[in-house]
Amino acid sequence: MQRSHKWRPSPALAVAIVALVVACSGTALASQPLGFIASALGLNHKQTKQVKSIANAQIAAKAPKLSVLNAVNASDAASATNATNATNATNATNATNATTAATATNATELGGLLPAAFQGTLPWAVFDSTGTILAQSGGISLLGGFTGTTGAYVGFPVHLRAVLVSGVYTANDEAGRGAPIAEVCGGGTGLVGCGLGPNDTTEAFVRTFNNDNPPTAAPRAFMIVGIP
């Protein structure tokens, strides 16, 4: 009767097999303890060290090509260096509402005012003592008044926030005069209610004075400047 023997690979063959598997699978063995594999194959301490050395060499050689460095969420990740919402993000460097935003560089309004309010010169006009406009920027008119002690109602082509007025010398009004006063019409807090014209902020009221004491209201030449 022949005695059966359980076949076991020689130590040299075991080392060769493990080295071949490591070479073919790279880091696929990273999750499998090499010590356990060496023990299952019956390798001694020296042979186990040889297997680990071969495995480490293969891993080091193949590491640059592995998926760890080129992972989906790493250097080239969709949400990292070249991410949709990072360096070149829609809402970052080239964002719609950032550097080249639609409502920044080419804004529709500034402080609630249209671009026309900041273009060209301020609306202005020079009136003589009869209410005749001697010179102006355009679109300004005398709406009424300016007789006796009644002040002048001046219409502007734009809505105003304030007006500036000063006395001027003209051909028909060279005598001294008192300081004129003016206010934007429209009623409400801080604004006078004008009796002529639209009575809104496209109208201003001007009162001029003689140079007496106390000063008396009278038609005198003046210059007015509107501030939109």
Disulfide bonds with the S-S distance in Angstrom:
Cys185-Cys194 1.60
